[in-house]
Amino acid sequence: GGGIGTLSELLVLDRMMYRIQSELRRDAKPSPCEYFELIGGSGTGGIIALMLGRLRMSIEEAISAYEKLRPQSKFGVTDEFQATAFVEVLKDIFKQEPLKDFRPDACKTFVCAMNAVNMNGGLPELFRSYDTMDEPAGDCLLWEAARATSATPGLFKAVEIGLGAMKQRYVGGGVGHNNPTSLVLAEAECIYPSSPVVFVASIGSGHSATIHIPNSSNPRDIAKAMKDITMDCEKTHEANATRFRGLPDTYFRFNVQHGMQGLASHKWEKSNEVSAHTRNYLRGQDVKEKLSGAVKVILNPIIRVSAYLKICPAPSVRFAGRQDILRKMAEYFDAHLGHRHIFLLHGLGGSGKSQVAFKFVEQSESCFSDIYFVDCSSQQTLENDLITLALVNKLGKSPDDSLLWLSHQHKKWLIVFNNADDTHLNLVRYFPSGSHGNILITSRNRDLRQHADTEYKVDRMEVHEAAELLL
């Protein structure tokens, strides 16, 4: 959200970029898109998000564009903006650029709005500049996405986007999501499922006045209080602060505390006051230290790991067949107890290797003392999972601490190395030493056969197995 408070957000970001410039001794301040992989926003803050992320503007360029949003005489004599004039300003800023960003190095950007026809559950509509596994990027122009996220009831009428039967009516995302930080975190988990959050900056538009239910029975007073509750940002901040309490130097909240309470979001003539209050806020010692901490993490990202061990996923409820391989695996791991077992499931992508492994673990769980699931999609995910194992068991902080510990665990443990497809990954380096324990590998790389006692090529289902699945 933000209104005129959006200027405060830009000034905080400007100071952050200046600190980066100073640390790196650059000739010019960097743009936020150079350091942030994902930017999200709502309301006027959403418009700024599109400028900084999708258009890759510098802070100076964004502030200049922000000035165009100020209502001029053509906006009318009332406090309400006229939507038609506002759209012309948005078109001047965003031209006819599509929302989708086709550049491979693009800073992913989204803004949120609410479907005016169905607001059940407070679920927002995200206008994304990028595709996800579940949905394609928004099929609209940038200015349309900006118009949708800023359609705040009472300031702008709802906006319709789309053609024919696909046309939908939207109101601004500030209704229920004035602080979209939780949406940003959910998107990050969706886009980067194997990469824990390293850094998140939540930048507010200024601390609002205390919300209270008036003694007056005037419906307008009560309605205003209800609206203020839906637009409040602090509940989201408190939830995220609690979420990251055990991970210091990850979540940073910047929000001007004093002076912004009496400024209505649409009183654009008060921008000079916003600037003054923000500059005073940035001079505070605690804010300076927080900015220093944020810049340190941005320039030297810390590898984060989960606080919990990953468990082996359950097989698909539609899993069927494969009884021959499951039987062979059970017999192999049950033979020669006390000796190291290494079994490789290899085959083409989509052949069902992981599902076979998941099913085997489900059926044979009671046969092993412990089962450890390791995501080998990349060396980083592999090492993160081993680091988590070390941290959870208070062994140390490195993959080697886990491997050393396992090498001394003379139990019937099983490690599942899943998706070890990268031919450049030295997977053997992550095998615990010793002649005991059990290792199950799924991979497209058939060359891993040289490190396995037994291997099985997972092909497509036999005809009778496919028929069984359909039945």
C-alpha positions in Angstrom: 0.0 0.0 0.0 1.1 3.5 0.6 -0.5 6.4 -1.2 1.8 9.4 -0.5 3.6 7.1 2.0 5.1 5.3 -1.0 7.6 8.2 -1.2 8.8 7.0 2.2 9.4 3.5 0.9 11.4 4.9 -2.0 13.6 7.0 0.3 14.4 4.0 2.5 15.3 2.0 -0.6 17.4 4.9 -1.8 19.4 5.0 1.4 19.9 1.2 1.2 21.2 1.5 -2.4 23.5 4.3 -1.3 24.9 2.2 1.4 25.6 -0.6 -1.2 27.3 2.0 -3.4 29.5 3.1 -0.6 30.5 -0.4 0.4 31.4 -1.4 -3.1 32.8 2.1 -4.0 30.7 2.3 -7.1 30.5 5.4 -9.2 26.7 5.3 -9.1 23.9 3.9 -7.0 22.7 0.5 -8.1 19.1 -0.3 -9.0 17.1 -2.6 -6.6 16.6 -5.1 -9.5 20.3 -5.8 -9.3 20.1 -7.3 -5.8 16.5 -8.4 -5.4 15.3 -11.6 -7.1 11.6 -11.0 -6.3 9.7 -7.7 -5.6 6.0 -7.6 -4.7 3.6 -4.8 -3.8 0.1 -3.6 -3.5 -1.7 -0.3 -4.1 0.7 2.5 -4.9 3.5 0.3 -3.5 2.6 -2.1 -6.2 3.0 0.6 -8.9 6.5 1.2 -7.5 7.2 -2.5 -7.5 6.4 -2.6 -11.2 8.7 0.3 -11.8 11.6 -1.1 -9.9 11.2 -4.7 -10.8 9.6 -5.0 -14.2 10.9 -1.8 -15.7 14.2 -2.0 -13.8 14.2 1.7 -12.9 16.7 3.3 -10.6 15.4 4.9 -7.4 15.9 8.3 -9.0 13.8 7.3 -12.0 11.1 5.8 -9.8 10.8 9.0 -7.7 10.6 11.0 -10.9 7.8 8.7 -12.2 6.2 8.8 -8.8 5.9 12.6 -9.1 3.7 12.1 -12.1 1.2 10.3 -9.9 0.5 13.5 -8.0 -2.9 14.8 -8.9 -2.8 17.9 -11.0 -5.6 20.3 -11.7 -7.0 18.0 -14.4 -7.7 15.5 -11.6 -10.6 17.6 -10.4 -11.2 19.8 -7.3 -12.2 17.0 -4.9 -10.0 14.8 -2.9 -10.9 11.7 -5.0 -8.8 10.9 -7.9 -10.5 10.6 -11.2 -9.7 7.2 -12.5 -9.6 8.2 -16.2 -7.0 10.9 -15.6 -5.0 8.5 -13.4 -5.0 5.9 -16.2 -3.5 8.4 -18.6 -0.6 9.0 -16.1 -0.1 5.2 -15.8 0.0 4.8 -19.6 2.6 7.6 -19.8 4.8 5.8 -17.3 4.3 2.2 -18.5 3.6 2.8 -22.2 2.2 -0.4 -23.8 4.7 -2.7 -22.2 3.3 -6.2 -21.4 3.4 -7.4 -17.8 5.3 -10.6 -18.7 9.1 -10.1 -18.6 10.8 -12.4 -21.2 14.4 -11.6 -20.1 16.2 -14.6 -18.6 17.8 -12.4 -15.9 14.6 -10.5 -15.0 13.8 -9.5 -11.5 10.5 -11.3 -10.9 7.7 -8.9 -10.0 4.1 -9.2 -8.9 1.3 -7.0 -7.6 -1.9 -8.1 -5.9 -5.5 -7.1 -6.4 -8.8 -8.6 -5.3 -11.5 -10.0 -7.5 -14.5 -7.8 -6.9 -16.9 -10.6 -7.7 -15.5 -13.2 -5.3 -13.5 -12.0 -2.2 -14.2 -15.1 -0.2 -11.3 -16.1 2.1 -9.5 -12.8 1.2 -7.5 -14.6 -1.5 -5.7 -12.1 -3.7 -5.2 -12.2 -7.5 -1.5 -12.0 -8.3 -0.5 -10.2 -11.5 2.9 -11.8 -12.2 5.7 -10.8 -14.6 6.8 -14.5 -14.6 5.4 -18.0 -15.1 5.0 -20.4 -12.2 4.4 -24.1 -12.1 0.7 -23.4 -11.4 -0.1 -20.4 -13.5 1.3 -18.4 -16.5 2.4 -14.8 -16.2 -0.4 -12.2 -16.3 -1.9 -11.7 -19.7 -2.3 -7.9 -19.6 -0.3 -4.7 -20.0 1.8 -3.2 -17.2 -0.5 -0.2 -16.8 -3.5 -2.5 -16.4 -1.8 -4.4 -13.6 -0.9 -1.1 -12.0 -4.5 0.1 -12.3 -5.8 -3.1 -10.8 -3.6 -3.0 -7.7 -4.3 0.6 -7.0 -8.1 0.5 -7.4 -8.6 1.3 -3.7 -12.3 1.6 -2.8 -13.2 5.2 -2.1 -10.4 6.5 -4.3 -10.9 4.7 -7.6 -13.7 2.6 -9.0 -13.0 -1.1 -9.7 -11.3 -1.9 -13.0 -12.2 -4.5 -15.6 -9.4 -6.5 -17.3 -9.7 -9.2 -19.9 -11.9 -9.8 -22.9 -15.3 -11.3 -23.3 -16.2 -14.1 -20.9 -12.7 -13.8 -19.4 -13.2 -10.2 -18.3 -12.8 -9.8 -14.5 -13.4 -6.8 -12.2 -10.8 -6.0 -9.6 -10.3 -3.7 -6.6 -7.0 -2.8 -5.0 -4.8 -5.3 -3.3 -4.6 -3.1 -0.2 -7.9 -4.5 0.9 -6.5 -7.2 3.2 -3.0 -7.2 1.8 -1.7 -3.7 2.4 1.4 -5.4 3.7 2.1 -8.1 1.0 5.3 -9.5 2.7 3.6 -12.9 3.4 2.6 -13.1 -0.2 6.2 -12.4 -1.3 7.4 -15.2 1.0 4.8 -17.6 -0.3 5.9 -16.8 -3.9 9.5 -17.3 -3.0 8.8 -20.7 -1.7 6.8 -21.6 -4.8 9.5 -20.3 -7.2 12.5 -21.6 -5.3 11.2 -24.6 -3.3 14.7 -26.0 -2.5 16.3 -22.6 -1.5 15.5 -21.2 1.9 14.9 -17.5 2.2 18.2 -15.6 2.7 17.0 -12.1 3.0 13.6 -10.3 3.0 13.1 -6.5 3.3 9.6 -5.3 4.3 9.4 -1.6 3.7 6.3 0.2 5.1 4.7 3.5 4.1 4.7 4.8 7.7 3.2 3.8 11.0 -0.6 4.4 11.0 -2.6 6.0 13.8 -4.1 3.8 16.5 -7.2 2.0 15.3 -10.2 2.1 17.6 -13.9 1.4 17.4 -15.7 4.8 18.1 -18.3 5.3 20.7 -20.4 6.9 18.0 -23.0 4.8 16.4 -22.5 6.7 13.2 -22.2 4.0 10.5 -19.6 6.1 8.7 -17.3 6.1 11.7 -17.7 2.3 12.2 -17.1 1.7 8.5 -13.9 3.7 8.6 -12.6 1.7 11.6 -13.4 -1.6 9.7 -11.6 -0.3 6.7 -8.6 0.7 8.8 -8.4 -2.8 10.2 -8.4 -4.4 6.7 -5.6 -1.9 5.7 -3.4 -2.4 8.8 0.1 -3.7 8.1 1.4 -4.4 11.6 -0.4 -7.8 12.1 1.5 -9.1 9.0 4.8 -7.7 10.3 4.4 -9.3 13.7 3.6 -12.7 12.2 6.7 -12.5 10.0 8.9 -11.2 12.8 7.8 -14.3 14.8 8.4 -16.6 11.9 12.0 -15.5 11.5 12.8 -15.1 15.2 15.2 -18.0 15.1 16.9 -16.8 12.0 18.6 -13.5 12.8 19.7 -11.2 9.9 17.0 -12.6 7.6 13.9 -10.4 8.0 14.3 -6.6 8.1 11.4 -4.3 8.6 11.7 -0.6 7.8 8.7 1.7 8.6 8.7 5.4 9.7 7.3 5.4 13.3 6.6 9.1 13.9 4.9 11.9 12.0 3.0 9.8 9.4 -0.1 9.1 11.5 -2.0 12.3 10.5 -1.3 12.1 6.8 -4.2 10.8 4.7 -2.9 8.5 1.9 -4.4 10.6 -0.8 -3.2 14.0 0.5 -0.4 14.3 -2.1 0.4 17.9 -1.3 1.9 16.6 2.0 4.8 14.8 0.2 7.3 17.3 1.7 6.2 16.2 5.1 6.6 12.6 4.2 10.2 13.3 3.0 11.0 15.2 6.2 9.7 12.4 8.6 11.5 9.7 6.6 14.8 11.5 6.6 14.5 12.0 10.4 13.7 8.3 10.7 16.8 7.3 8.7 19.0 9.4 11.0 18.1 7.2 14.0 21.0 5.0 15.3 18.9 1.8 15.5 17.8 2.3 11.9 21.4 3.0 10.7 22.5 -0.3 12.4 19.6 -2.2 10.8 20.5 -0.8 7.4 24.1 -1.8 7.9 22.9 -5.4 8.8 20.7 -5.5 5.8 23.4 -4.4 3.4 25.9 -6.8 4.9 23.5 -9.7 4.2 22.7 -8.4 0.7 26.4 -8.3 -0.3 27.3 -11.5 1.6 24.3 -13.8 1.6 24.3 -16.4 4.3 23.4 -20.0 3.3 20.2 -20.7 5.2 19.0 -24.2 6.1 15.7 -25.5 7.4 15.2 -26.0 11.1 13.7 -29.4 10.3 14.9 -32.5 8.6 13.2 -33.3 5.3 11.1 -36.4 5.3 10.8 -38.7 2.3 7.6 -37.6 0.4 4.7 -40.1 0.1 4.2 -41.8 -3.2 1.4 -40.6 -5.5 -2.0 -41.9 -4.5 -2.2 -43.2 -8.0 1.0 -45.3 -7.8 0.4 -48.7 -9.2 2.5 -51.6 -10.5 6.3 -51.8 -10.3 6.0 -54.8 -8.0 9.0 -56.5 -9.6 11.4 -53.7 -8.8 10.0 -53.1 -5.3 10.4 -56.8 -4.6 14.0 -56.8 -5.9 14.8 -53.7 -3.7 13.4 -55.3 -0.6 15.4 -58.5 -1.1 18.6 -56.6 -1.8 18.4 -54.4 1.3 17.5 -57.3 3.5 20.4 -59.5 2.4 24.0 -59.4 3.9 23.0 -57.5 7.0 25.9 -55.4 8.4 27.3 -54.6 5.0 27.0 -51.4 2.9 24.2 -51.5 0.3 24.1 -49.0 -2.6 21.1 -49.3 -5.0 20.7 -47.0 -8.1 17.4 -46.3 -9.8 18.2 -44.7 -13.1 16.1 -43.8 -16.2 14.8 -40.9 -18.2 13.1 -37.9 -16.7 9.5 -38.7 -15.8 10.0 -42.5 -15.9 8.9 -42.7 -12.2 12.3 -43.2 -10.4 11.4 -41.0 -7.5 8.0 -42.5 -7.1 9.4 -46.0 -6.9 11.9 -44.8 -4.2 9.0 -43.1 -2.3 6.9 -46.3 -2.5 9.8 -48.5 -1.3 10.4 -46.2 1.7 6.7 -46.3 2.5 6.6 -50.1 2.4 10.0 -50.7 4.1 10.1 -47.9 6.7 10.0 -50.3 9.6 13.0 -52.2 8.3 15.4 -49.2 8.9 16.5 -47.6 12.1 16.5 -44.1 10.5 15.7 -42.7 7.0 17.3 -39.5 5.7 16.0 -37.8 2.6 18.5 -35.6 0.7 17.5 -33.4 -2.3 20.3 -33.6 -4.9 18.7 -31.2 -7.4 21.9 -29.2 -6.9 25.0 -29.3 -4.8 23.6 -26.5 -2.6 20.4 -28.4 -1.8 22.4 -31.5 -1.1 24.7 -29.7 1.3 21.9 -27.8 2.9 20.1 -31.0 3.8 23.3 -32.5 5.3 23.9 -29.3 7.2 20.4 -29.5 8.6 21.1 -33.1 9.8 24.2 -31.8 11.6 22.3 -28.9 13.2 19.3 -30.9 14.3 21.6 -33.5 16.0 23.9 -30.8 17.3 26.9 -32.3 15.5 28.3 -29.1 14.0 27.5 -26.9 11.0 28.9 -28.6 7.9 28.0 -31.6 5.7 31.1 -33.4 6.8 29.9 -33.3 10.4 26.8 -35.3 9.3 28.9 -37.7 7.2 31.3 -38.4 10.0 28.5 -39.0 12.5 26.8 -41.5 10.1 30.0 -43.3 9.5 30.0 -44.1 13.3 26.3 -45.0 13.4 26.4 -48.8 13.1 22.6 -49.1 12.6 20.5 -50.0 9.7 20.1 -46.4 8.4 19.0 -45.5 4.9 20.0 -42.3 2.9 17.8 -41.5 -0.1 19.8 -39.3 -2.5 17.0 -38.1 -4.8 17.4 -36.4 -8.2 21.1 -36.8 -8.4 21.0 -35.9 -12.1 23.9 -33.4 -12.4 26.8 -35.2 -14.1 29.2 -32.7 -12.6 28.1 -33.5 -9.1 30.6 -35.7 -7.2 28.0 -37.7 -5.3 30.4 -40.3 -3.9 32.1 -37.5 -2.0 28.9 -37.4 0.1 28.8 -41.1 0.9 29.5 -41.7 4.7 32.7 -43.7 5.1 32.6 -47.2 6.3 31.2 -50.5 5.2 27.8 -50.3 6.8 24.6 -48.4 6.1 22.2 -48.2 3.1 22.1 -45.8 0.2 19.4 -45.4 -2.4 20.0 -43.2 -5.4 17.6 -41.9 -8.1 19.2 -40.3 -11.1 19.1 -39.8 -14.8 22.9 -40.3 -14.8 23.5 -44.0 -15.6 27.2 -43.6 -15.0 26.5 -43.7 -11.3 26.2 -47.5 -11.8 30.0 -47.8 -11.2 29.4 -46.7 -7.6 26.4 -49.0 -6.9 26.3 -52.7 -6.1 22.9 -53.0 -7.8 21.1 -50.9 -10.3 17.7 -50.9 -12.1 16.7 -49.0 -15.1 13.2 -47.6 -14.6 11.3 -47.6 -17.9 7.8 -46.7 -18.7 5.1 -48.8 -17.3 4.3 -52.2 -18.8 0.9 -52.4 -20.6 -0.7 -54.4 -17.7 0.6 -51.9 -15.2 -0.8 -49.0 -17.1 -4.1 -50.8 -17.3 -4.1 -51.4 -13.6 -3.5 -47.7 -13.0 -6.5 -46.8 -15.2 -8.7 -49.3 -13.4 
